[in-house]
Amino acid sequence: MSNYDHVLVDHEDGVAVITLNRPDVLNAMNQHLNVELHDAVRRADADEDVGCIVITGSGDKAFTAGGDIHEQRENDVKLSDSELDAKRDVYMKSAYEISASKKPTIAMMNGLAYGGGAVLASSLDMRIGCVTTKFRFLAAAYGRINSTWTLPNQVGWPMAKELLFSARIVEAEEAYRIGLLNHLVPKAELRDKTMELAKIIAGNHAGAVVGVMCDAEVAAAAHAAGEGAEITASLGAKSGQPGHTPLTATYRVERLGDGRFTAKGPMYRGFKMRLGPMALLNLDGVRIVVASAKQQAADQEMFRHLGIEPAEAKILALKSSVHFRNDFTDVAHEILVVEAPGPSIADPQKLPFKRLRPGLRIKPLGKPFGE
């Protein structure tokens, strides 16, 4: 639950459900609600346990009727033009940040969405509706225009212009037919259908771990910043290989280590690892193990040193072509070999050998050289 006045927040299996909660006024969006909605989405964005955000309305009549007309009329009387413009700028910035959420967003359309409500719904990634769902883009009725950067993406420019210029009501069946709704279901099935899709999406988000990246510069920057800090860095591509480019982004430093531990897997058992300063970085929920010295990711202790239990990762991307199998096969549900570029590729038969002895097998059970 939440401590907001006009917004409710619940979490279920990696999904944040944000409910606009002013049912007595059809969930009209006053300034207070807008601030709370923006904050709730921002918090869900930053929550690593959230993989999908659902926005809906309280009650069975409205997703939201749009802006609070009574508040707007009061503001028109008591505020100057410059003050109104400042408020509008804050609202537009918040609306954009909601639409640009790093997490997939779904509108659970439990009723009408008029004016700003239609704009909000169209700015989200997906919309699931029921028989009482209806849209109305009202700006033209006030001599304005909006949604020109969202609605055309869903219904195409000709239909978007019709809806925006006419300000007419779009009933559920038409909304589904023109692509404004992804799914149209009976009202009793609306939540189940929405949460089914949201949980599938959320399940794809969490638990990805990548390692081990060798980048002493980035590891040093992480240690200088400290755990919990954010660093902007260009990670990887330090080998000098042509065509390699670093991943430049802002990472959160999740955990630090000195890189000194004893390997326990079949490949390196008993070996005293000295990988230099290590860091566990987080980029939009994907955790990346970074070391200062090169070492093939063939032992689970490389991850445990930074608090990662490999068996618990939903996706584990290893920088290793063969030797990882000794220690990781037993914890893997499935192994997918990805042919990444570089001097040490997964399939050595694809390297441009020219002077090998005819008949030599480049890999076990592979084709003899020259055939």
C-alpha positions in Angstrom: 0.0 0.0 0.0 1.0 3.7 -0.1 0.9 6.8 2.0 -0.5 9.0 -0.8 -3.8 10.9 -0.5 -5.1 10.4 -4.0 -3.1 7.4 -5.3 -2.9 3.8 -4.1 0.1 1.6 -4.8 0.2 -2.2 -4.5 2.9 -4.7 -5.5 2.2 -8.2 -6.9 4.8 -10.5 -8.4 7.1 -7.8 -9.7 4.2 -5.5 -10.9 3.5 -2.1 -9.3 -0.2 -1.3 -9.6 -0.9 2.4 -9.3 -4.5 3.4 -8.8 -5.9 6.9 -9.3 -8.1 7.2 -6.2 -10.7 10.0 -6.5 -13.8 8.0 -7.5 -16.2 10.6 -6.3 -15.0 12.9 -9.1 -14.3 10.2 -11.7 -10.6 10.2 -10.6 -10.1 13.7 -12.0 -6.5 14.7 -11.9 -5.9 17.7 -9.8 -2.4 19.0 -9.1 -2.0 17.0 -5.9 -2.9 13.7 -7.7 -0.5 14.6 -10.6 2.3 15.1 -8.2 1.6 11.8 -6.4 1.2 9.9 -9.7 4.6 11.2 -10.9 6.2 10.3 -7.6 4.7 6.8 -7.6 5.9 6.1 -11.1 9.3 7.4 -10.3 9.6 5.2 -7.3 8.5 2.1 -9.2 11.1 3.0 -11.9 13.8 3.0 -9.3 12.6 -0.2 -7.6 14.7 -3.2 -8.8 11.9 -5.6 -7.8 9.4 -3.9 -10.2 9.5 -5.1 -13.8 6.2 -3.6 -15.0 3.9 -0.7 -14.0 0.1 -0.8 -14.3 -2.0 2.4 -13.9 -5.7 2.2 -13.4 -8.6 4.1 -11.9 -10.6 3.5 -8.7 -14.3 2.5 -9.1 -16.0 1.1 -12.2 -16.8 4.3 -14.1 -13.6 6.0 -15.0 -9.9 5.5 -15.6 -9.8 9.2 -15.2 -12.0 12.0 -16.5 -8.9 14.1 -17.1 -8.0 17.4 -15.5 -9.9 18.8 -12.5 -12.1 21.5 -14.1 -13.0 23.1 -10.8 -9.3 23.5 -9.8 -8.5 24.8 -13.3 -11.2 27.4 -13.0 -10.0 28.5 -9.6 -6.5 28.8 -10.9 -7.6 30.9 -13.9 -9.1 33.4 -11.5 -6.4 33.6 -8.8 -3.2 33.0 -10.7 -1.3 35.2 -13.2 -0.5 34.1 -16.7 3.1 33.5 -15.8 2.1 31.4 -12.7 -0.2 29.3 -14.9 2.5 28.8 -17.4 4.9 27.6 -14.7 2.3 25.1 -13.4 1.8 23.9 -16.9 5.5 23.4 -17.5 5.7 21.3 -14.3 2.8 19.2 -15.4 4.2 18.7 -18.9 7.6 17.7 -17.5 6.0 15.1 -15.1 3.7 13.8 -17.9 6.7 13.3 -20.2 8.7 11.5 -17.4 5.8 9.1 -16.8 5.6 8.3 -20.6 9.4 7.8 -20.7 9.4 5.4 -17.8 12.2 2.8 -18.0 9.8 0.1 -17.0 7.0 -1.1 -19.4 3.7 0.6 -18.6 0.1 -0.7 -19.0 -3.1 1.3 -18.7 -5.9 -0.9 -17.2 -8.8 0.9 -18.7 -11.7 0.3 -16.2 -13.9 3.1 -17.6 -13.8 6.4 -19.5 -10.6 8.3 -20.2 -11.4 11.9 -21.3 -9.1 14.8 -21.9 -5.9 14.5 -19.9 -7.0 10.9 -19.0 -6.9 10.0 -22.7 -3.6 11.7 -23.1 -2.2 9.8 -20.1 -3.5 6.4 -21.4 -2.2 7.0 -24.9 1.3 7.9 -23.5 1.6 4.5 -21.8 3.1 1.5 -23.6 -0.1 -0.7 -23.7 -3.8 -0.3 -23.0 -6.2 -3.1 -22.0 -9.9 -2.3 -22.0 -13.4 -3.5 -21.3 -16.9 -2.7 -22.5 -17.1 0.5 -20.5 -13.8 1.8 -21.8 -14.1 5.0 -23.9 -11.7 7.7 -25.0 -12.2 11.4 -25.8 -9.3 13.7 -26.7 -10.8 17.0 -25.8 -8.2 19.6 -26.4 -9.7 20.7 -29.7 -12.9 21.7 -27.9 -10.8 24.3 -26.0 -8.9 25.5 -29.1 -5.8 23.4 -28.3 -4.2 20.2 -29.6 -2.2 17.5 -27.8 -1.2 13.8 -28.0 0.5 14.4 -31.4 3.5 12.5 -30.3 1.7 9.5 -28.8 -1.7 8.9 -30.5 -0.3 8.6 -34.1 2.0 5.8 -33.0 -1.0 3.8 -32.0 -3.6 4.5 -34.6 -1.7 6.2 -37.5 -1.8 9.8 -38.5 -5.1 9.9 -40.5 -7.1 8.4 -37.6 -5.2 10.4 -35.0 -6.1 13.7 -36.8 -9.7 12.7 -36.9 -9.8 11.9 -33.2 -7.9 15.0 -32.2 -9.7 17.5 -34.5 -13.2 16.2 -33.8 -12.8 15.6 -30.0 -15.5 12.8 -30.5 -16.0 9.8 -28.2 -14.3 6.6 -29.1 -16.1 3.6 -27.8 -14.4 0.4 -26.7 -15.0 -1.7 -29.9 -13.7 1.1 -32.1 -10.7 1.7 -29.8 -9.8 -2.0 -30.1 -10.3 -2.0 -33.9 -8.1 1.0 -34.6 -5.3 -0.2 -32.3 -5.9 2.2 -29.3 -6.5 -0.9 -27.2 -4.2 -3.9 -27.2 -6.9 -6.2 -25.8 -10.7 -5.9 -25.2 -12.1 -8.2 -22.6 -15.3 -8.5 -20.5 -15.2 -6.2 -17.5 -15.0 -9.1 -15.0 -11.8 -10.3 -16.7 -10.1 -6.9 -17.0 -7.8 -7.2 -14.0 -6.9 -10.8 -14.6 -6.0 -10.1 -18.2 -4.0 -7.0 -17.3 -2.1 -8.7 -14.5 -1.4 -11.8 -16.7 0.4 -9.7 -19.3 2.1 -7.5 -16.6 3.5 -10.5 -14.8 4.8 -12.0 -18.0 6.6 -8.7 -18.7 7.9 -8.4 -15.1 9.2 -12.0 -15.2 11.4 -11.1 -18.2 12.9 -8.1 -16.4 14.5 -9.4 -13.2 17.5 -11.5 -12.4 19.9 -10.9 -15.3 23.6 -11.0 -14.3 26.6 -10.4 -16.7 30.2 -11.3 -15.9 33.1 -11.1 -15.7 34.0 -7.8 -17.5 37.6 -6.8 -17.2 37.8 -3.0 -16.9 40.3 -1.7 -14.2 39.3 1.9 -14.9 35.6 1.4 -14.2 36.4 -0.8 -11.2 38.6 1.9 -9.8 35.9 4.5 -10.4 33.3 2.4 -8.6 35.6 2.0 -5.5 36.3 5.7 -5.5 32.6 6.5 -5.5 31.6 3.8 -3.0 28.6 1.5 -2.6 25.3 3.0 -3.4 26.8 5.8 -5.5 26.2 6.3 -9.2 28.9 6.6 -11.8 28.9 7.5 -15.4 31.4 5.3 -17.3 32.3 3.7 -20.5 32.4 0.0 -19.7 34.4 -2.6 -21.7 36.0 -2.5 -25.2 39.4 -2.1 -23.7 41.0 -4.9 -25.7 41.7 -2.8 -28.7 39.9 -5.1 -31.1 38.5 -3.3 -34.1 34.7 -2.7 -34.0 34.4 -3.0 -30.3 32.6 -0.1 -28.6 32.1 0.5 -24.8 28.7 0.7 -23.1 28.5 4.2 -21.9 25.8 4.7 -19.2 25.1 5.7 -15.6 25.6 2.7 -13.3 24.8 2.2 -9.7 27.5 0.7 -7.5 25.8 -2.1 -5.7 28.7 -3.9 -4.1 32.5 -3.8 -3.9 35.2 -6.5 -3.4 39.0 -6.8 -3.3 39.0 -9.6 -5.8 40.8 -12.0 -3.4 39.1 -15.4 -2.9 39.6 -19.1 -3.4 38.0 -20.9 -6.4 35.9 -24.0 -5.6 34.7 -25.2 -9.0 36.2 -28.1 -10.9 38.2 -25.9 -13.3 40.1 -23.8 -10.7 39.5 -25.6 -7.4 41.9 -24.4 -4.7 43.3 -21.6 -6.9 43.9 -18.3 -5.1 42.1 -15.7 -7.3 43.6 -12.3 -7.4 41.4 -10.2 -9.7 42.1 -6.8 -8.2 39.4 -4.4 -7.2 36.0 -5.7 -8.2 32.6 -4.1 -8.5 29.0 -5.2 -9.0 27.3 -2.5 -11.1 23.6 -2.2 -11.7 22.2 -0.8 -15.0 18.4 -0.8 -15.1 18.1 -4.0 -13.1 20.9 -5.8 -15.0 23.8 -6.5 -12.7 27.3 -6.6 -14.1 30.4 -8.1 -12.4 33.5 -6.0 -13.2 37.1 -7.1 -12.3 40.5 -5.4 -12.7 42.3 -8.5 -14.1 41.3 -10.8 -16.8 40.0 -14.2 -15.9 37.6 -16.5 -17.7 34.2 -16.7 -15.9 34.6 -20.4 -15.1 34.0 -20.5 -11.3 30.9 -19.5 -9.4 33.0 -17.9 -6.6 33.7 -15.0 -9.0 30.0 -14.0 -8.5 29.7 -15.1 -4.9 32.6 -12.8 -4.0 30.2 -9.9 -4.8 27.1 -11.5 -3.2 25.6 -13.1 -6.3 24.4 -16.7 -6.1 24.5 -17.9 -9.7 21.8 -20.5 -9.2 19.4 -17.8 -8.3 20.0 -15.7 -11.4 17.2 -16.0 -14.0 19.7 -15.1 -16.8 23.4 -15.5 -16.4 25.6 -14.2 -19.2 29.1 -15.6 -18.9 32.2 -14.4 -20.8 33.5 -17.9 -21.4 33.3 -20.1 -24.4 33.9 -23.6 -23.0 35.4 -23.8 -19.5 32.3 -22.4 -17.8 30.5 -25.7 -18.3 32.4 -27.5 -15.5 31.0 -25.4 -12.8 27.8 -23.9 -14.3 26.1 -26.7 -16.1 24.4 -28.1 -13.0 22.8 -24.8 -12.1 21.6 -24.0 -15.7 18.1 -24.8 -16.9 19.3 -24.2 -20.5 22.6 -23.1 -22.1 22.6 -20.8 -25.1 25.9 -20.2 -26.8 26.2 -16.7 -28.3 28.7 -16.0 -31.0 30.2 -12.7 -29.9 33.0 -11.0 -31.9 36.6 -11.2 -30.7 39.8 -13.2 -30.9 38.3 -16.0 -28.7 35.0 -17.0 -30.2 32.6 -19.8 -29.2 33.2 -21.8 -32.5 37.0 -21.8 -33.4 36.1 -23.4 -36.7 35.0 -19.9 -37.8 38.4 -18.4 -37.3 40.3 -17.8 -40.6 43.0 -20.6 -40.1 45.2 -21.1 -43.2 48.2 -23.2 -42.3 46.9 -26.0 -40.1 47.8 -29.6 -40.8 45.1 -31.1 -43.1 42.8 -33.4 -41.2 43.3 -31.6 -37.9 40.0 -31.2 -36.0 39.8 -27.6 -34.7 37.3 -28.6 -32.0 36.0 -31.9 -30.6 33.8 -33.7 -33.1 34.3 -30.8 -35.5 35.1 -31.1 -39.2 38.7 -31.9 -40.1 40.6 -28.9 -41.4 40.6 -28.7 -45.2 37.4 -30.5 -45.8 
